[in-house]
Amino acid sequence: MPIVKNVSRAVSQLLQSSGCGCGISIVPVRCIGVSPRQVASDASFHSVSFSESDHPRVLITGGLGQLGVGLAKLLRKRFGKNNVILSDIRKPADNVFYSGPFIYADILDYKNLREIVVNNRITWLFHYSALLSAVGEANVPLARAVNITGLHNVLDIAAEHNLRLFVPSTIGAFGPTSPRDPTPDLCIQRPRTIYGVSKVHAELMGEYYHYRYGLDFRCLRYPGIISADSQPGGGTTDYAVQIFHDAIKTGKFQCNLKPDTRLPMMYIDDCLKATLEVMEAPAEALSMRTYNISAMSFTPEELAQEVQKHVPELQVTYNVDKVRQAIADSWPMNFDDGNARRDWGWKHDYDLPELVTTMFSFLGADSRIAQAN
């Protein structure tokens, strides 16, 4: 099977590269192909419900990426430290390892993942393992293995063991023929990246498992997520994180998108809040399995102007990356998230000025900020 050899070789090269600073989970490929478990045609599954005194037992896959650590912190505060297990295939930092349960979990190893679910009595699963847009385009076979084969394993295990399953989707699930301003929950989706294709696949498979087997599948389409806790991880919207680091360190920022490229964005606290809210929402309140969520929408130029209110001497230049620009031009400019706001009361807290102020506060802005103020 030449595809397996090619993917394995690609994984080896990525893991051996000392220059990779990506905040994603790179999964060793050991079992590409059909999932070991086939769902019987007459199978019937029902999601687990919880009383107020009975906390869920949570597993987060791909937990060392941009969102996993923050989500674990939020869930542990709500459900108790030992009820939330963070997992990945990489070695965690000491502060992450000692903050609560951490285990090795390879989403392409069906048996290992199944044992984790059974032995730890998992009832909720947050599946964050994925390769992001730009990284996925650089290695399509690896992205296909991680984003699609891994999903199949997770779906089968979640259905078999009656889990409540959350799989994030993205603005990347839309394409150039989708309405862009605004983009509704239901419309044409024809993405042109393997990342986007895999997310549409996840949305549809999750919905199918829900209607066919009763799987409690829940999904949110995230906009670009901005966080001070992690380095950019290969995504098209990562310029909106990089600008803060560069403003503090060098006072110079080079953007790889055009200055007028408008995309929906969200501060990570809003993202994590929405994720918990949709997972806790009563099943009868949900009119669909996948929702758009939104907070703000801005261009690199608008973000730079807001950042320069804190760092007036920031120098911004533009060196457009054709691959990232083409991806961004196929994505929504604004999300219509009216269904989420109506069904389960979604409401964001951070707009652009609050976002910028909060980012500088968390990054410990140096004398540049003090001088500006």
N, C-alpha and C positions, 0 to 999 in steps of 0.2 A: 504493500500500500504506500505509494510514493508520497501521498499527502501527509501521512503520519510522519514519515521521515523528514519531510520539509518543515512541518510544524515543530517537531522535536528539535531540529537543528536551529530553527528560529528562536525557540525558547531558550536553548542553551546560550545562543549569542546574546540575547537580552539579559539573561541572568549574570553573564560574565562581564557585561559592560559596566565599568566603574563610573561612567558618566551619566547613568540614568538616574535622574532625580524625580521620577514620576511618582505621583501619589496614588497609584493604582495597584491592583492585585494582579500579578503575573502568575498564572497557574501552570504548573508542570503538567504536560500532556501525557497521560498514562493510559487513557481508555477512551479514545475517540470511536464513536460508533453508536450502535443501538443501546439504549439503556438496558441494564440487566433485568429490569422489571417491566413487564407489559401489563397495562391495565386491562382487566377483563371487560368484555363488552357489556356485561350485565352488572358491573360494579356500581355501588352507590355509596357516596361518602357525605358526611355531614360535618360542618365546622363545629368546633368546641365553643361553648359559651361560658362566660365567667361571671361569677357573683362578685360583689364588691370586695369580699374578704378573700377571694381566691385569685391570687395574682397569676398572670401567665408566666410560663417558662420560655424565655426568649433566646433564640440563636440568631446572630448577625454574621452572614458570610461576607467575605471581602471587607472585613471590619477595619483594616488599617488604611483605607482610602480616605477621601475628603470628608465623608459623612459618617462613617461607621463609629469612630471614636466619640464624636459628639452625640450621636444617637444613643450609644451605650451609656454615656454619662446621664443623659436625660431620663432614660428608661430605668436606670438603677436608682435614681432619686425617687422615682415614682413607684417602682415595684420591688425594690430591695436589691442590694448589690449582687447577691448570689443567685438571683433569678434571671440574670442577663449574661449570656456567654458571648464574648467577642471571639471571632475566629478569622484566620487568614493562613496563608502558607509562608508568610515572611516572619522574621523575628521582630517582635514588638519592642518599642523603647521601654526602658525601665518603668517610667511613670505610667505607661499603659498597662504593662504586665502586672504591676502591683495594685492597680486601681480596681481590679475585679477579675472574675474568671476569664481565662484566655486559653484556647486550645487550637491545635493545628487542624484545619479542615480543607480538603481539596475537593472542590465541587465536581471535578471530573472523576473522582474516585467514589462511585456510587455506594459501595459497601461501607467505606469509612464514614461517609456522610450519614448513611442510614443508622449506623451504630451510634453516632453522636446523638441523633434525634431520639433513638430508643433509650439509650443509657442515661440521658439527661432529662427525659420526660418533657421534651420540647413541645410547646403548644403554639407559639408564634415564631415565624421565621421571616427575617428581613434579608432579602437576597441582593446584596450590593456588589458582588463580584462581576466585573465587566472591564473591557478595554474601551477607553473613550474615543471620541471621534477622530482626531488627528492621528493618534497612536494606532487606532484600528485600520486606518487607510494605509499606514506604513507596513502593516502586517495582517493582511486579510485572513489567511488561514488560521492564525492564532486567535484573532477576534472571533472568527466563526466558531472555533472550538470552545472558547471561554463563554461567549455571549449566547450561543445557541445550544450546544451540547450540554453545557453546565445547567442551563435553564431547564432542559428536559429532565435531568436528574432531580432537580429541585421540585419540579411540578409533580413528578411521580411519587416522590417521598412525601410531599405535603398532602397529596390526595390519599395515599395509603394510610397515613398516620393522623388524619383529621386535623391538620394544622391550619391556622389562619396565616395566609401567605401574603407578604408585601413584596412587590417587585417594582422598583422605580422605572419610569419612562422619562422622556426628555423632549425638549423642543426639536431634537434631531429626528424624531419620529415623523416629522412632516417634510415635505419636499417642495420643489419650485412650483408645482401645480396646485399646492394648497393655498387657500386664502391666507394672506399674511397679516392683515391689519383690520380687524382682529382675526385670530384663528380660533374657531369654535372647537368644542370637544369632538364633534362628529363631522368629518369632512374628508376630502380626498387626501390620502397619505401615500406619497410615492417618494420616499427618501432616496438619496443617491450616495449614501455611505453605508458601509457594512454595520456600523454602529446603529444608524437609524433603522436599517432593515431588521436588525436583531431586536430592536425595541418594539417595532410594529409586530413582529413575530411573537414577542412576549405578551403584548397586550391581547392579541387574538387568541393565543394558546391559553392564557389565563382565563379569558372570558369563556372559551370553549370548555375548559375543565370545570368552570363554575356551573354552566348550564347542563353539561353532560354528566358530571359526577358530584355536583354539589360542593365543590371546593370553594372555600371562603377566600377568594382571590381579590386583592385590593391593590390599586395602582394609581400613582400620581405622575403626571407629566411635569417634571421639574423644568423651570427656566435655568438660565446660567446661575450657578450658586457661588456666592462670594463668602470666603471665610478667612479669618486671620490665623487660624490654627494649622493650616497646611500650605505647602508650596504648590504652585500650579502643577497639574498632572497630565498635560497633553490635550486638554480640551480647547475648543475654538473660542470659548468665552473666558479663557484663563487670563487674557490681557487685563481683565477687570480686577484681578488679584495682584498681578505682577506690578501694576502701576504703583500700588502702595509701598511694596518692598523697594522698588527703584527710587521712589520719591524720597524715602527715608535714607537709603544707603548712598545714593549717588546724586540725587537731584536731577537725573536725566532718565527719560523713559522713551523707548522706541516701540510703537504699537504696530502689530502685524495685520491690523484691519484698517479699512478706510475710515476717516474721521466721522463720516455720516452713517455708519453701519448701525442701525437700531436693532436691539435685541432685548427680549424680556430678561430681567435679572431678579435675584432675590438674595437677601442676607441669610446666612445659614441658620440663624435662630428661628426665622420664620419657616424655613424649609423643614426643620426638625419638628417644630410645633405642628405644622400641617400633617406631617407623617404620623405623629402620635394621634392627632385628632381623627384622622380618617380610619386608623386602626381601631380606635375606641368607639367609633360611631355605631349606633345600632344598625344591624343588617337591613331592617325595614326602612331606614332613612336613605339608603343608597339606591339611587335610580339607575346607576351605571357602575361598571367595574373600574373604569379608568377616567380620571378627572384631570383637566388642566388646573393648575394653580398659578397665581401671578401676584406680583407685588409692585414692581416698577419696570419701566422700560426706558433705556437711554442709549446714547451713542458714545463712542470713545471720546469725542470732542466735548460732549456735555459732562462726562465723568472727569475729564482732565480739568475743565473749568472749575468744577466743585472741589477737586483736590488742590488746585492752585489757590483756593481761598485759605487753605491751611499751609501750603508750601508755595508761596508766590514765585519763588525762583525756579520752580520745576520747569525743565525744558522738555517739550514733547515733540517727537518727530514720528514720521510714519514710513514704514518699510513693509509694504503689503505682501503678505504670504499668499500666493495664488490659491493654494489648496484650502487654507483656512477661510479666505475670502469667499471662495466658491461655496464652501459649506455654509457660511453665515448668510450668504445671499439666498440660499434655499430654505432658510429657517423663518419662523414667524417673527414679526416685528412687535406684536402685542398678542397676549393670550386673552381669550374670553374665558374667564373662570366663574361665570355666573352660576353654573350648576353646583359647583363646590360651595359657593357662598349661600346658595339657597338650601341645598340638601343637608349639609352638616355644619353650617355656620362658619365657614372659613373667612378669616379676616386677617390681613397682614398688619405688622407693626412698624416696619422700616420702609421709609421712602429714601430717595437719594441723599439728602442732607444728613439724615440720621445714620445712614449706612457709612458715609465717609467719616463722620465724626467717630463712630464706633470702631471702625477699622484702625484709625490712627491711635485711638485710645488703647486698643488691645496690642498693637504692634509696638507700643512704647516709643512713640515718635520722639526723636532726639531734639537737639537744639534748634533744628529747622522749624519745628512746630512752635517751640517756645519763643523763638524770635518772631515768628509770624503773629503770634498772639500778643 
